[in-house]
Structure formats: C-alpha cells, structure tokens
C-alpha cells in the first residue's frame, strides 16, 4: 500500500483499520509511508516492522555499474567506460548499461549523456530547486546549453 500517510485525509479510522488488518492477516502487507512519525501513523507503529530506506550514494551506484560493465551476465566483458561516463549513467538507470553493451563495447562522454537523457525518468523537482534554477544566471547566458524545452520544463514543474 503506497501513501498510507495520505490515507486518513478527511476520514478517521482508516489507519487503525489497516493496522488491525495487518495484525490479523496471514499475508505480508507492505505499507509505504513518507512520514512515519506523524500522530495519525501511531496505530501502525506497533503492527508493522519499520524499514527505512535512503537514497543510495552516487559512489555506491558508480562502483556497481563499473563492476557490471566489466562483468556483464557473469562473463568478463571488459567494457571500457571512464568515470565521467559512469557518472552520467548513474543519472539514468542500471539497465541502460546492459542495453548499450548489445551494440557497442565502448562509450564516450557525449554518447553517455544522450543515452542517460533518453532513458531518464521525469521527476518533480523541489520548489526551492526550481526557483534556484530559474533565477540562476547560468540558464540565461548566451553560452548556456539549455534548450527552450528545458526552460519550459522548469516552468511547468508542480
């Protein structure tokens, strides 16, 4: 169940009912809560096992991708990719590397950047990040590589 902390908006008893269901069922229930310390989440604290997840650091992902590039599918592939190429792939996904290996055994910086952008996920940016980007001078200089679509994407952030 995703967004359990948003479940009780305007209605009472839903979190308690979910906690009762979790206690009584023989099946595992995975509940996702963004802010578990809220008062309304207290009934779930005694009925669930708390697992917190952090965003993995770029160093961890980079080392994993580099080992994957060198050892794809359990076979030593020996794919050559510099660290700045791997950093761009971190912004994409781990599956991007496997897909690229099907057609080539090397990659340069521009190819990695284009591939990561093509396979990237659209995400919403925090409000202050959007404001910093819009008001930052680097976006509006003549030498900026940002396109009109990039600027419009900032404008239409929620």
DSSP file (Angstrom, degrees, kcal/mol; ACC not computed):
  #  RESIDUE AA STRUCTURE BP1 BP2  ACC     N-H-->O    O-->H-N    N-H-->O    O-->H-N    TCO  KAPPA ALPHA  PHI   PSI    X-CA   Y-CA   Z-CA
    1    1 A X              0   0    0      0, 0.0    31,-3.6     0, 0.0     3,-0.4   0.000 360.0 360.0 360.0 123.3    0.0    0.0    0.0
    2    2 A X        +     0   0    0      1,-0.2    31,-0.1    29,-0.2    29,-0.0  -0.692 360.0  15.6 -98.0 150.8    1.5    3.3   -1.1
    3    3 A X    >   +     0   0    0     -2,-0.3     3,-1.0    29,-0.3     4,-0.2   0.903  65.5 162.1  58.1  48.2    0.9    6.7    0.6
    4    4 A X  G >  S+     0   0    0     28,-2.4     3,-1.4    -3,-0.4     4,-0.4   0.840  71.2  61.5 -65.0 -32.8   -0.6    5.3    3.8
    5    5 A X  G 3  S+     0   0    0     27,-0.4     3,-0.3     1,-0.3    -1,-0.2   0.704 103.7  49.6 -69.6 -17.7    0.1    8.6    5.5
    6    6 A X  G X  S+     0   0    0     -3,-1.0     3,-0.9     1,-0.2    -1,-0.3   0.399  89.5  87.2 -94.8   1.6   -2.2   10.3    3.0
    7    7 A X  T <  S+     0   0    0     -3,-1.4    -1,-0.2     1,-0.2    -2,-0.2   0.756  80.9  55.9 -73.6 -25.9   -5.0    7.8    3.6
    8    8 A X  T >   +     0   0    0     -4,-0.4     3,-0.8    -3,-0.3     2,-0.6   0.156  68.5 137.5 -99.3  21.5   -6.6    9.5    6.5
    9    9 A X  T <  S-     0   0    0     -3,-0.9     3,-0.1     1,-0.3    -3,-0.0  -0.552  86.9 -12.5 -70.3 113.1   -7.3   12.8    4.9
   10   10 A X  T 3  S+     0   0    0     -2,-0.6     2,-0.3     1,-0.1    -1,-0.3   0.417 125.0  80.0  80.8  -1.8  -10.8   13.9    6.0
   11   11 A X    <   -     0   0    0     -3,-0.8     2,-0.3    -4,-0.0     3,-0.2  -0.976  65.5-143.0-137.2 149.4  -11.8   10.5    7.4
   12   12 A X  S    S+     0   0    0     -2,-0.3    -3,-0.0     1,-0.1    -4,-0.0  -0.838  72.5  31.1-113.7 150.6  -11.0    8.8   10.7
   13   13 A X  S  > S+     0   0    0     -2,-0.3     4,-2.2    -5,-0.1     5,-0.2   0.290  78.0 108.6  96.2 -10.2  -10.3    5.1   11.4
   14   14 A X  H  > S+     0   0    0      2,-0.2     4,-2.3     1,-0.2     5,-0.2   0.923  81.7  46.5 -68.5 -42.5   -8.6    4.1    8.2
   15   15 A X  H  > S+     0   0    0      1,-0.2     4,-2.3     2,-0.2    -1,-0.2   0.909 113.9  49.2 -67.0 -40.6   -5.1    3.7    9.7
   16   16 A X  H  > S+     0   0    0      2,-0.2     4,-2.2     1,-0.2    -1,-0.2   0.895 110.9  50.2 -62.8 -40.5   -6.5    1.8   12.7
   17   17 A X  H  X S+     0   0    0     -4,-2.2     4,-2.3     2,-0.2    -2,-0.2   0.890 110.4  49.9 -65.8 -39.1   -8.4   -0.5   10.4
   18   18 A X  H  X S+     0   0    0     -4,-2.3     4,-2.5     2,-0.2    -2,-0.2   0.906 109.4  51.5 -65.0 -41.0   -5.3   -1.1    8.3
   19   19 A X  H  X S+     0   0    0     -4,-2.3     4,-2.0     2,-0.2    -2,-0.2   0.902 110.8  48.5 -62.3 -41.3   -3.3   -1.9   11.5
   20   20 A X  H  X S+     0   0    0     -4,-2.2     4,-2.0     2,-0.2    -2,-0.2   0.909 111.0  50.4 -63.9 -42.9   -6.0   -4.4   12.5
   21   21 A X  H  X S+     0   0    0     -4,-2.3     4,-2.3     1,-0.2    -2,-0.2   0.907 109.6  50.9 -61.7 -42.7   -5.9   -6.0    9.1
   22   22 A X  H  < S+     0   0    0     -4,-2.5    -1,-0.2     1,-0.2    -2,-0.2   0.893 111.0  48.6 -63.3 -40.0   -2.1   -6.3    9.2
   23   23 A X  H  < S+     0   0    0     -4,-2.0    -1,-0.2     1,-0.2    -2,-0.2   0.874 118.1  39.5 -66.9 -37.1   -2.3   -8.0   12.6
   24   24 A X  H  < S+     0   0    0     -4,-2.0    -2,-0.2    -5,-0.1    -1,-0.2   0.762  95.8  90.5 -88.2 -26.7   -5.0  -10.5   11.6
   25   25 A X     <  -     0   0    0     -4,-2.3     4,-0.1    -5,-0.2    -4,-0.0  -0.325  61.7-149.0 -75.7 154.7   -3.9  -11.4    8.0
   26   26 A X  S    S+     0   0    0      2,-0.1     2,-0.3    -2,-0.0    -1,-0.1   0.443  76.9  83.3 -95.9  -3.5   -1.6  -14.3    7.3
   27   27 A X  S    S-     0   0    0      1,-0.0     2,-0.3    -5,-0.0    -2,-0.1  -0.690  88.1-105.9 -99.1 153.3   -0.2  -12.5    4.2
   28   28 A X        -     0   0    0     -2,-0.3     2,-0.5     2,-0.0    -2,-0.1  -0.605  30.6-159.2 -77.8 136.7    2.6   -9.9    4.2
   29   29 A X        -     0   0    0     -2,-0.3     2,-0.7    -4,-0.1    -7,-0.0  -0.977   2.9-155.1-118.6 123.2    1.4   -6.3    3.7
   30   30 A X        -     0   0    0     -2,-0.5     2,-0.5    18,-0.1    18,-0.0  -0.879  14.2-172.5 -99.7 119.3    3.9   -3.8    2.5
   31   31 A X        -     0   0    0     -2,-0.7     2,-0.6     2,-0.0   -29,-0.2  -0.943  10.5-152.5-115.2 131.6    2.9   -0.2    3.5
   32   32 A X        +     0   0    0    -31,-3.6   -28,-2.4    -2,-0.5   -27,-0.4  -0.909  17.2 176.1-108.1 123.8    4.8    2.8    2.3
   33   33 A X        -     0   0    0     -2,-0.6     3,-0.3   -30,-0.2    -2,-0.0  -0.991  21.5-162.9-128.5 130.3    4.8    5.9    4.5
   34   34 A X  S    S+     0   0    0     -2,-0.4     2,-0.4     1,-0.3    -1,-0.1   0.853  91.0  26.2 -79.3 -35.7    6.7    9.1    3.8
   35   35 A X    >   +     0   0    0      1,-0.1     3,-1.1     2,-0.0    -1,-0.3  -0.805  65.7 173.5-132.2  90.9    6.4   10.5    7.3
   36   36 A X  T 3  S+     0   0    0     -2,-0.4    -1,-0.1    -3,-0.3     9,-0.1   0.624  70.8  69.3 -77.2 -13.7    6.1    7.7    9.8
   37   37 A X  T 3  S+     0   0    0      3,-0.1    -1,-0.2     4,-0.0     5,-0.1   0.395  70.4 120.4 -88.4   5.8    6.4   10.0   12.9
   38   38 A X  S X  S-     0   0    0     -3,-1.1     3,-1.3     1,-0.1     4,-0.3  -0.367  73.4-121.7 -65.1 149.0    3.0   11.6   12.3
   39   39 A X  G >  S+     0   0    0      1,-0.3     3,-1.5     2,-0.2     4,-0.2   0.864 111.4  58.5 -59.3 -38.5    0.5   11.2   15.1
   40   40 A X  G 3  S+     0   0    0      1,-0.3     3,-0.3     2,-0.1    -1,-0.3   0.630  99.6  58.9 -71.8 -11.4   -2.0    9.6   12.8
   41   41 A X  G X> S+     0   0    0     -3,-1.3     3,-1.2     1,-0.2     4,-0.9   0.441  75.0 100.2 -92.9  -1.5    0.5    6.8   12.0
   42   42 A X  H X> S+     0   0    0     -3,-1.5     3,-0.8     1,-0.3     4,-0.7   0.847  73.6  59.4 -56.5 -40.0    0.9    5.7   15.6
   43   43 A X  H 34 S+     0   0    0     -3,-0.3     4,-0.4     1,-0.2     3,-0.3   0.817 105.0  51.9 -60.4 -27.1   -1.5    2.7   15.3
   44   44 A X  H X> S+     0   0    0     -3,-1.2     4,-1.3     1,-0.2     3,-0.5   0.740  91.8  74.9 -79.4 -22.5    0.8    1.3   12.6
   45   45 A X  H << S+     0   0    0     -4,-0.9    -1,-0.2    -3,-0.8    -2,-0.2   0.867 102.0  39.4 -61.1 -37.6    4.0    1.5   14.7
   46   46 A X  T 3< S+     0   0    0     -4,-0.7    -1,-0.3    -3,-0.3    -2,-0.2   0.616 118.0  49.4 -86.3 -12.9    3.0   -1.5   16.9
   47   47 A X  T <4 S+     0   0    0     -3,-0.5     2,-0.3    -4,-0.4    -2,-0.2   0.529 107.9  54.0-102.9  -7.7    1.6   -3.5   14.0
   48   48 A X  S  < S-     0   0    0     -4,-1.3     2,-0.5    -3,-0.2   -18,-0.1  -0.828  74.8-119.4-128.5 162.8    4.4   -3.2   11.5
   49   49 A X        -     0   0    0     -2,-0.3     2,-0.5     2,-0.0    -3,-0.1  -0.902  36.0-132.9 -97.8 126.0    8.2   -3.7   11.1
   50   50 A X        +     0   0    0     -2,-0.5     2,-0.5    -5,-0.1    -5,-0.0  -0.693  27.6 175.6 -88.1 124.5    9.9   -0.4   10.3
   51   51 A X        -     0   0    0     -2,-0.5     2,-0.4     2,-0.0    -2,-0.0  -0.986  12.7-159.6-125.1 119.4   12.4   -0.4    7.4
   52   52 A X        -     0   0    0     -2,-0.5     2,-0.4     2,-0.0    -2,-0.0  -0.807   4.9-160.0-100.2 142.5   13.9    2.9    6.4
   53   53 A X        -     0   0    0     -2,-0.4     2,-0.3     3,-0.0    -2,-0.0  -0.950   1.8-161.4-121.8 139.5   15.4    3.4    3.0
   54   54 A X        -     0   0    0     -2,-0.4     2,-0.3     3,-0.0     3,-0.0  -0.848  34.5 -97.6-114.1 155.0   17.9    6.1    2.0
   55   55 A X        -     0   0    0     -2,-0.3     2,-0.0     1,-0.1     0, 0.0  -0.555  50.5-111.0 -66.1 129.5   18.7    7.2   -1.5
   56   56 A X        -     0   0    0     -2,-0.3     2,-0.1     1,-0.1    -1,-0.1  -0.333  32.1-109.8 -66.1 146.9   21.9    5.4   -2.5
   57   57 A X     >  -     0   0    0      1,-0.1     4,-1.8    -3,-0.0     3,-0.4  -0.406  21.8-118.7 -73.6 152.7   25.0    7.5   -2.8
   58   58 A X  H  > S+     0   0    0      1,-0.2     4,-2.9     2,-0.2     5,-0.2   0.839 113.2  59.5 -61.4 -33.2   26.5    8.1   -6.3
   59   59 A X  H  > S+     0   0    0      2,-0.2     4,-2.4     1,-0.2    -1,-0.2   0.899 104.9  49.3 -62.5 -40.4   29.7    6.3   -5.2
   60   60 A X  H  > S+     0   0    0     -3,-0.4     4,-1.8     2,-0.2    -1,-0.2   0.928 114.5  43.8 -64.6 -45.0   27.8    3.1   -4.4
   61   61 A X  H  X S+     0   0    0     -4,-1.8     4,-2.8     2,-0.2     5,-0.2   0.906 111.9  54.1 -67.7 -40.9   26.0    3.1   -7.7
   62   62 A X  H  X S+     0   0    0     -4,-2.9     4,-2.8     1,-0.2     5,-0.2   0.931 109.1  47.4 -59.4 -46.7   29.1    4.1   -9.7
   63   63 A X  H  X S+     0   0    0     -4,-2.4     4,-2.1     1,-0.2    -1,-0.2   0.882 112.8  49.9 -64.4 -36.3   31.1    1.1   -8.3
   64   64 A X  H  X S+     0   0    0     -4,-1.8     4,-2.2     2,-0.2    -2,-0.2   0.922 112.4  46.6 -66.8 -43.7   28.2   -1.2   -9.0
   65   65 A X  H  X S+     0   0    0     -4,-2.8     4,-2.9     2,-0.2    -2,-0.2   0.911 111.4  51.7 -65.2 -41.8   27.9    0.0  -12.6
   66   66 A X  H  X S+     0   0    0     -4,-2.8     4,-1.7     1,-0.2    -1,-0.2   0.903 111.8  46.1 -63.6 -39.5   31.6   -0.3  -13.1
   67   67 A X  H  X S+     0   0    0     -4,-2.1     4,-1.6    -5,-0.2    -1,-0.2   0.870 113.1  50.8 -69.4 -34.4   31.7   -3.8  -11.9
   68   68 A X  H  < S+     0   0    0     -4,-2.2    -2,-0.2     2,-0.2    -1,-0.2   0.903 108.6  51.5 -66.8 -41.0   28.6   -4.6  -14.1
   69   69 A X  H  < S+     0   0    0     -4,-2.9    10,-1.4     1,-0.2     3,-0.4   0.869 115.1  42.3 -63.1 -36.3   30.3   -3.1  -17.1
   70   70 A X  H  < S+     0   0    0     -4,-1.7     8,-1.3     1,-0.2     7,-1.2   0.753 127.4  30.4 -81.6 -23.6   33.4   -5.3  -16.5
   71   71 A X  S >< S+     0   0    0     -4,-1.6     3,-1.0     5,-0.2     2,-0.2  -0.449  76.2 174.5-136.7  61.2   31.4   -8.4  -15.7
   72   72 A X  G >  S-     0   0    0     -3,-0.4     3,-2.2     3,-0.3    -3,-0.1  -0.509  72.8  -5.8 -72.9 134.2   28.1   -8.4  -17.6
   73   73 A X  G 3  S-     0   0    0      1,-0.3    -1,-0.2    -2,-0.2     3,-0.1   0.772 126.2 -63.0  55.3  32.2   26.0  -11.6  -17.2
   74   74 A X  G <  S+     0   0    0     -3,-1.0     2,-0.4     1,-0.2    -1,-0.3   0.482 116.6 105.3  77.4   0.2   28.7  -13.4  -15.3
   75   75 A X  S <  S-     0   0    0     -3,-2.2     2,-0.6     0, 0.0    -3,-0.3  -0.945  81.4-110.5-116.3 134.8   31.1  -13.2  -18.2
   76   76 A X        +     0   0    0     -2,-0.4    -5,-0.2    -5,-0.2    -6,-0.1  -0.501  41.6 169.3 -66.6 110.5   34.1  -10.8  -18.3
   77   77 A X        -     0   0    0     -7,-1.2    -1,-0.2    -2,-0.6    -6,-0.2   0.775  27.3-149.5 -93.8 -31.9   33.1   -8.3  -21.0
   78   78 A X        -     0   0    0     -8,-1.3     2,-0.2     1,-0.2    -8,-0.2   0.842  23.0-178.2  67.0  33.4   35.8   -5.8  -20.3
   79   79 A X        -     0   0    0    -10,-1.4     2,-0.5   -13,-0.1    -1,-0.2  -0.494  20.4-136.2 -68.1 130.9   33.7   -2.8  -21.4
   80   80 A X  B     +a  106   0A   0     25,-1.3    27,-0.8    -2,-0.2     2,-0.3  -0.791  37.1 153.5 -94.4 124.1   35.8    0.4  -21.2
   81   81 A X        -     0   0    0     -2,-0.5    27,-0.1    25,-0.1     5,-0.0  -0.905  35.2-132.3-150.7 119.6   34.0    3.4  -19.7
   82   82 A X    >>  -     0   0    0     25,-0.4     4,-1.9    -2,-0.3     3,-0.6  -0.188  32.6-102.9 -67.3 165.6   35.7    6.4  -17.9
   83   83 A X  H 3> S+     0   0    0      1,-0.2     4,-2.5     2,-0.2     5,-0.2   0.856 120.4  54.4 -60.6 -38.9   34.4    7.7  -14.6
   84   84 A X  H 3> S+     0   0    0      1,-0.2     4,-1.3     2,-0.2    -1,-0.2   0.826 107.6  51.5 -68.3 -27.9   32.6   10.7  -16.0
   85   85 A X  H <> S+     0   0    0     -3,-0.6     4,-1.7     2,-0.2    -1,-0.2   0.919 110.3  48.6 -69.0 -43.7   30.7    8.4  -18.4
   86   86 A X  H  X S+     0   0    0     -4,-1.9     4,-1.9     1,-0.2    -2,-0.2   0.885 105.6  58.2 -63.5 -39.2   29.7    6.3  -15.5
   87   87 A X  H  X S+     0   0    0     -4,-2.5     4,-0.9     1,-0.2    -1,-0.2   0.878 106.7  48.4 -59.7 -37.1   28.6    9.4  -13.5
   88   88 A X  H  X S+     0   0    0     -4,-1.3     4,-0.6     1,-0.2     3,-0.3   0.857 109.2  53.0 -69.9 -34.3   26.2   10.2  -16.4
   89   89 A X  H >< S+     0   0    0     -4,-1.7     3,-0.7     1,-0.2    -2,-0.2   0.807  98.0  65.0 -70.1 -28.0   24.9    6.7  -16.4
   90   90 A X  H 3< S+     0   0    0     -4,-1.9    -1,-0.2     1,-0.3    -2,-0.2   0.879  98.5  54.8 -59.9 -36.5   24.1    6.9  -12.7
   91   91 A X  H 3< S+     0   0    0     -4,-0.9    -1,-0.3    -3,-0.3    -2,-0.2   0.726 114.5  43.6 -70.4 -20.9   21.6    9.6  -13.6
   92   92 A X  S << S-     0   0    0     -3,-0.7     2,-0.3    -4,-0.6    29,-0.1   0.569 109.7 -75.0 -87.3-119.4   19.9    7.1  -15.9
   93   93 A X    >>  -     0   0    0      1,-0.1     3,-0.7    27,-0.1     4,-0.5  -0.951  24.9-113.1-144.6 164.6   19.4    3.5  -14.9
   94   94 A X  H >> S+     0   0    0     -2,-0.3     4,-0.8     1,-0.2     3,-0.6   0.800 114.0  61.3 -68.3 -28.5   21.4    0.4  -14.3
   95   95 A X  H 3> S+     0   0    0      1,-0.2     4,-1.9     2,-0.2    -1,-0.2   0.740  88.3  72.5 -70.8 -21.6   19.6   -1.3  -17.2
   96   96 A X  H <> S+     0   0    0     -3,-0.7     4,-2.3     1,-0.2    -1,-0.2   0.880  93.2  54.8 -59.8 -38.5   20.9    1.3  -19.6
   97   97 A X  H <X S+     0   0    0     -3,-0.6     4,-1.9    -4,-0.5    -1,-0.2   0.907 107.0  48.6 -64.4 -43.7   24.4   -0.3  -19.4
   98   98 A X  H  X S+     0   0    0     -4,-0.8     4,-0.7     1,-0.2    -1,-0.2   0.897 112.1  49.9 -63.6 -40.1   23.2   -3.7  -20.4
   99   99 A X  H >< S+     0   0    0     -4,-1.9     3,-0.8     1,-0.2     4,-0.4   0.908 109.7  50.3 -65.1 -42.6   21.2   -2.3  -23.3
  100  100 A X  H >X S+     0   0    0     -4,-2.3     3,-1.6     1,-0.2     4,-1.6   0.876 101.6  62.2 -64.8 -37.6   24.2   -0.3  -24.6
  101  101 A X  H 3< S+     0   0    0     -4,-1.9    -1,-0.2     1,-0.3    -2,-0.2   0.748  90.3  69.5 -62.6 -24.2   26.5   -3.3  -24.5
  102  102 A X  T << S+     0   0    0     -3,-0.8    -1,-0.3    -4,-0.7    -2,-0.2   0.808 113.9  25.5 -63.3 -28.8   24.4   -5.1  -27.1
  103  103 A X  T <4 S+     0   0    0     -3,-1.6     2,-0.3    -4,-0.4    -2,-0.2   0.618 128.0  19.6-111.9 -15.4   25.5   -2.7  -29.7
  104  104 A X     <  -     0   0    0     -4,-1.6    -1,-0.2     1,-0.1     3,-0.1  -0.992  46.3-149.8-154.6 156.0   28.9   -1.4  -28.6
  105  105 A X  S    S+     0   0    0     -2,-0.3   -25,-1.3    -3,-0.1     2,-0.3   0.371  85.8  41.3-109.7   3.6   31.9   -2.2  -26.4
  106  106 A X  B     -a   80   0A   0    -27,-0.2     2,-0.3    -6,-0.1   -25,-0.1  -0.969  61.5-165.7-144.9 159.8   32.9    1.4  -25.7
  107  107 A X        -     0   0    0    -27,-0.8   -25,-0.4    -2,-0.3     2,-0.2  -0.996   8.1-148.5-148.6 138.9   31.2    4.7  -25.0
  108  108 A X     >  -     0   0    0     -2,-0.3     4,-2.1   -27,-0.1     5,-0.2  -0.540  36.9 -96.9-102.8 176.8   32.3    8.3  -25.0
  109  109 A X  H  > S+     0   0    0      1,-0.2     4,-2.2     2,-0.2     5,-0.2   0.898 120.5  48.5 -61.4 -45.8   31.0   11.2  -22.8
  110  110 A X  H  > S+     0   0    0      1,-0.2     4,-2.2     2,-0.2    -1,-0.2   0.879 111.2  50.9 -65.2 -37.9   28.5   12.6  -25.3
  111  111 A X  H  > S+     0   0    0      2,-0.2     4,-2.3     1,-0.2    -1,-0.2   0.893 110.5  49.3 -66.0 -38.9   27.0    9.2  -26.0
  112  112 A X  H  X S+     0   0    0     -4,-2.1     4,-2.5     2,-0.2    -2,-0.2   0.894 110.9  49.8 -67.3 -38.8   26.6    8.6  -22.3
  113  113 A X  H  X S+     0   0    0     -4,-2.2     4,-2.0     2,-0.2    -2,-0.2   0.922 113.0  45.8 -65.6 -44.1   24.9   11.9  -21.8
  114  114 A X  H  X S+     0   0    0     -4,-2.2     4,-2.2     2,-0.2    -2,-0.2   0.898 114.1  48.9 -65.9 -40.2   22.5   11.4  -24.7
  115  115 A X  H  X S+     0   0    0     -4,-2.3     4,-2.1     2,-0.2    -2,-0.2   0.905 111.0  49.2 -67.0 -41.9   21.7    7.9  -23.6
  116  116 A X  H  X S+     0   0    0     -4,-2.5     4,-0.6     1,-0.2    -1,-0.2   0.890 112.7  48.1 -65.2 -38.4   21.1    8.9  -20.0
  117  117 A X  H  < S+     0   0    0     -4,-2.0     3,-0.5     2,-0.2    -2,-0.2   0.893 111.5  50.1 -68.5 -38.6   18.8   11.7  -21.1
  118  118 A X  H  < S+     0   0    0     -4,-2.2    -2,-0.2     1,-0.2    -1,-0.2   0.875 120.1  35.7 -66.5 -37.5   16.9    9.4  -23.4
  119  119 A X  H  < S+     0   0    0     -4,-2.1    -1,-0.2    -5,-0.1    -2,-0.2   0.360  94.0 120.9 -98.5   4.9   16.3    6.8  -20.7
  120  120 A X     <  -     0   0    0     -4,-0.6     2,-0.4    -3,-0.5   -28,-0.1  -0.191  61.7-119.7 -69.6 161.7   15.9    9.2  -17.9
  121  121 A X        -     0   0    0    -29,-0.1     2,-0.5     1,-0.0    -1,-0.1  -0.840  22.5-118.3-104.0 136.8   12.8    9.4  -15.7
  122  122 A X        +     0   0    0     -2,-0.4     2,-0.3     2,-0.0    -1,-0.0  -0.623  42.1 178.9 -74.2 123.5   10.8   12.5  -15.4
  123  123 A X        -     0   0    0     -2,-0.5     2,-0.4     0, 0.0     0, 0.0  -0.919  30.2-116.0-126.7 153.2   10.9   13.7  -11.8
  124  124 A X        -     0   0    0     -2,-0.3     2,-0.3    33,-0.1    33,-0.0  -0.713  30.7-138.9 -85.8 136.4    9.4   16.6  -10.0
  125  125 A X        -     0   0    0     -2,-0.4     5,-0.0     1,-0.1    33,-0.0  -0.672  24.6 -99.9 -93.9 149.1   11.9   19.0   -8.5
  126  126 A X     >  -     0   0    0     -2,-0.3     4,-2.1     1,-0.1     3,-0.4  -0.326  36.8-111.1 -62.9 152.6   11.5   20.6   -5.1
  127  127 A X  H  > S+     0   0    0      1,-0.2     4,-2.3     2,-0.2     5,-0.2   0.879 115.7  48.9 -54.5 -46.6   10.2   24.1   -5.1
  128  128 A X  H  > S+     0   0    0      1,-0.2     4,-2.2     2,-0.2    -1,-0.2   0.817 109.2  53.2 -69.9 -29.0   13.5   25.8   -4.0
  129  129 A X  H  > S+     0   0    0     -3,-0.4     4,-2.4     2,-0.2    -1,-0.2   0.913 109.2  49.3 -68.3 -42.0   15.5   23.9   -6.6
  130  130 A X  H  X S+     0   0    0     -4,-2.1     4,-2.8     2,-0.2     5,-0.2   0.932 112.5  47.3 -61.1 -46.0   13.1   25.1   -9.3
  131  131 A X  H  X S+     0   0    0     -4,-2.3     4,-2.6     1,-0.2     5,-0.2   0.908 111.4  51.0 -63.2 -41.9   13.4   28.7   -8.1
  132  132 A X  H  X S+     0   0    0     -4,-2.2     4,-1.0     1,-0.2    -1,-0.2   0.906 113.0  46.1 -61.7 -41.1   17.2   28.4   -7.9
  133  133 A X  H  < S+     0   0    0     -4,-2.4     6,-0.3     2,-0.2    -2,-0.2   0.925 114.4  46.2 -68.0 -44.7   17.4   27.1  -11.5
  134  134 A X  H  < S+     0   0    0     -4,-2.8    -2,-0.2     1,-0.2    -1,-0.2   0.909 119.9  39.0 -66.2 -41.4   15.0   29.7  -12.9
  135  135 A X  H  < S+     0   0    0     -4,-2.6    -1,-0.2    -5,-0.2    -2,-0.2   0.574  91.6 109.2 -87.0  -8.8   16.7   32.6  -11.2
  136  136 A X    ><  -     0   0    0     -4,-1.0     3,-1.0    -5,-0.2     4,-0.4  -0.438  68.9-136.3 -69.8 140.9   20.2   31.3  -11.7
  137  137 A X  G >> S+     0   0    0      1,-0.2     3,-0.9     2,-0.2     4,-0.6   0.751  95.2  72.8 -69.9 -23.6   22.3   33.3  -14.2
  138  138 A X  G 34 S+     0   0    0      1,-0.2    -1,-0.2     2,-0.2     3,-0.2   0.718  92.9  55.7 -67.1 -19.7   23.8   30.1  -15.8
  139  139 A X  G <4 S+     0   0    0     -3,-1.0    -1,-0.2    -6,-0.3    -2,-0.2   0.753 110.0  43.1 -81.2 -24.4   20.4   29.3  -17.5
  140  140 A X  T <4 S+     0   0    0     -3,-0.9    -2,-0.2    -4,-0.4    -1,-0.2   0.373  84.7 111.2-109.4   3.9   20.0   32.6  -19.3
  141  141 A X  S >< S-     0   0    0     -4,-0.6     3,-1.4    -3,-0.2    -3,-0.0  -0.412  76.0-119.6 -74.2 156.4   23.6   33.2  -20.6
  142  142 A X  T 3  S+     0   0    0      1,-0.3    -1,-0.1    -2,-0.1    -3,-0.0   0.779 114.1  55.8 -66.5 -25.4   24.1   33.1  -24.3
  143  143 A X  T 3  S+     0   0    0      2,-0.0    -1,-0.3     0, 0.0     2,-0.1   0.426  80.4 122.3 -87.0   1.7   26.6   30.2  -23.8
  144  144 A X    <   -     0   0    0     -3,-1.4    -5,-0.1     1,-0.1    -6,-0.0  -0.390  54.3-152.8 -66.4 139.0   24.0   28.1  -21.9
  145  145 A X        +     0   0    0     -2,-0.1     2,-0.3     2,-0.0    -1,-0.1   0.356  58.7 117.8 -92.1   5.0   23.4   24.7  -23.5
  146  146 A X        -     0   0    0     -7,-0.1     2,-0.1     1,-0.1    -2,-0.1  -0.546  57.1-141.4 -76.0 135.8   19.9   24.6  -22.0
  147  147 A X     >  -     0   0    0     -2,-0.3     4,-1.8     1,-0.1     5,-0.2  -0.372  26.1-104.0 -90.1 171.6   17.1   24.4  -24.7
  148  148 A X  H  > S+     0   0    0      1,-0.2     4,-2.5     2,-0.2     5,-0.2   0.864 123.2  56.8 -62.3 -35.8   13.8   26.1  -24.7
  149  149 A X  H  > S+     0   0    0      2,-0.2     4,-2.2     1,-0.2    -1,-0.2   0.886 104.4  52.0 -63.6 -38.5   12.2   22.8  -23.8
  150  150 A X  H  > S+     0   0    0      2,-0.2     4,-1.4     1,-0.2    -1,-0.2   0.921 112.1  45.9 -61.7 -43.4   14.4   22.6  -20.7
  151  151 A X  H  X S+     0   0    0     -4,-1.8     4,-1.7     1,-0.2    -2,-0.2   0.880 112.2  50.1 -68.6 -38.3   13.3   26.0  -19.6
  152  152 A X  H  X S+     0   0    0     -4,-2.5     4,-2.0     1,-0.2    -1,-0.2   0.857 104.7  59.4 -67.6 -34.2    9.7   25.2  -20.3
  153  153 A X  H  < S+     0   0    0     -4,-2.2    -1,-0.2     1,-0.2    -2,-0.2   0.875 105.8  48.3 -61.2 -37.5   10.1   22.0  -18.2
  154  154 A X  H >< S+     0   0    0     -4,-1.4     3,-1.4     1,-0.2    -1,-0.2   0.903 108.6  54.2 -67.3 -40.5   11.0   24.2  -15.2
  155  155 A X  H 3< S+     0   0    0     -4,-1.7    -2,-0.2     1,-0.3    -1,-0.2   0.874 109.5  47.6 -61.1 -37.2    8.1   26.5  -15.8
  156  156 A X  T 3< S+     0   0    0     -4,-2.0    -1,-0.3    -5,-0.1    -2,-0.2   0.245  80.1 125.8 -93.8  14.2    5.7   23.6  -15.7
  157  157 A X    <         0   0    0     -3,-1.4   -33,-0.1     1,-0.1    -3,-0.0  -0.465 360.0 360.0 -66.8 143.8    7.0   21.9  -12.6
  158  158 A X              0   0    0     -2,-0.1    -1,-0.1   -33,-0.0   -31,-0.1   0.508 360.0 360.0 -70.3 360.0    4.3   21.4  -10.0
